């Protein structure tokens, strides 16, 4: 079973990406370094509720 989640930029807070995460990985929030269109830079994006 997988759950949908939204990734938000850690600097500006804009929600840019959505992805899925398996149930086995639900221990902690996902953090991925991705490109933010608002900041115009590669920043850390964190899982939101």
DAURHU-V567499 format. One record per residue. RES is the residue in three letters. PHI is phi in degrees with one decimal (none if undefined). OMEGA is omega in degrees with one decimal (999 if undefined). D_FIRST is the distance of its C-alpha to the first C-alpha in Angstrom with 2 decimals. Layout:
BEGIN
res:RES phi:PHI omega:OMEGA d_first:D_FIRST
res:RES phi:PHI omega:OMEGA d_first:D_FIRST
END
This chain:
BEGIN
res:UNK phi:none omega:179.9 d_first:0.00
res:UNK phi:-120.6 omega:177.7 d_first:3.79
res:UNK phi:-121.0 omega:177.8 d_first:6.90
res:UNK phi:-79.9 omega:176.5 d_first:10.28
res:UNK phi:-145.8 omega:-179.0 d_first:13.26
res:UNK phi:-115.6 omega:178.1 d_first:16.96
res:UNK phi:-104.9 omega:179.8 d_first:19.32
res:UNK phi:-119.4 omega:179.0 d_first:22.86
res:UNK phi:-65.8 omega:-178.7 d_first:26.00
res:UNK phi:-74.3 omega:-177.7 d_first:27.34
res:UNK phi:-88.0 omega:-175.3 d_first:30.93
res:UNK phi:-101.7 omega:176.7 d_first:31.19
res:UNK phi:85.9 omega:-179.9 d_first:27.99
res:UNK phi:-73.2 omega:-178.0 d_first:27.28
res:UNK phi:-93.8 omega:-171.2 d_first:23.70
res:UNK phi:-102.7 omega:-170.6 d_first:23.69
res:UNK phi:-128.7 omega:171.2 d_first:20.26
res:UNK phi:-130.4 omega:-177.1 d_first:16.70
res:UNK phi:-155.2 omega:176.3 d_first:13.68
res:UNK phi:-120.5 omega:-179.7 d_first:9.92
res:UNK phi:-135.1 omega:179.4 d_first:8.77
res:UNK phi:-71.2 omega:-179.5 d_first:6.20
res:UNK phi:-64.8 omega:-178.7 d_first:6.02
res:UNK phi:-68.6 omega:-176.2 d_first:8.91
res:UNK phi:-100.5 omega:-173.1 d_first:10.98
res:UNK phi:-78.1 omega:-178.7 d_first:11.31
res:UNK phi:-66.6 omega:-177.4 d_first:14.85
res:UNK phi:-139.6 omega:-177.9 d_first:16.87
res:UNK phi:-75.4 omega:-177.4 d_first:17.12
res:UNK phi:-77.2 omega:175.6 d_first:16.89
res:UNK phi:-131.8 omega:-179.1 d_first:20.40
res:UNK phi:-132.3 omega:176.0 d_first:21.34
res:UNK phi:-87.8 omega:-176.9 d_first:24.87
res:UNK phi:-135.9 omega:-179.8 d_first:25.11
res:UNK phi:-82.7 omega:176.4 d_first:27.98
res:UNK phi:-105.4 omega:-179.3 d_first:28.79
res:UNK phi:-70.0 omega:-178.5 d_first:30.96
res:UNK phi:-74.3 omega:179.3 d_first:32.57
res:UNK phi:-78.9 omega:-176.9 d_first:33.61
res:UNK phi:59.2 omega:179.8 d_first:34.30
res:UNK phi:-157.6 omega:174.4 d_first:33.11
res:UNK phi:-82.7 omega:-178.8 d_first:30.23
res:UNK phi:-131.9 omega:177.0 d_first:28.85
res:UNK phi:-76.1 omega:175.2 d_first:25.97
res:UNK phi:-114.0 omega:-176.4 d_first:23.10
res:UNK phi:-114.0 omega:177.0 d_first:21.01
res:UNK phi:-66.7 omega:176.6 d_first:17.80
res:UNK phi:-112.0 omega:179.5 d_first:18.88
res:UNK phi:-77.3 omega:999 d_first:17.73
END
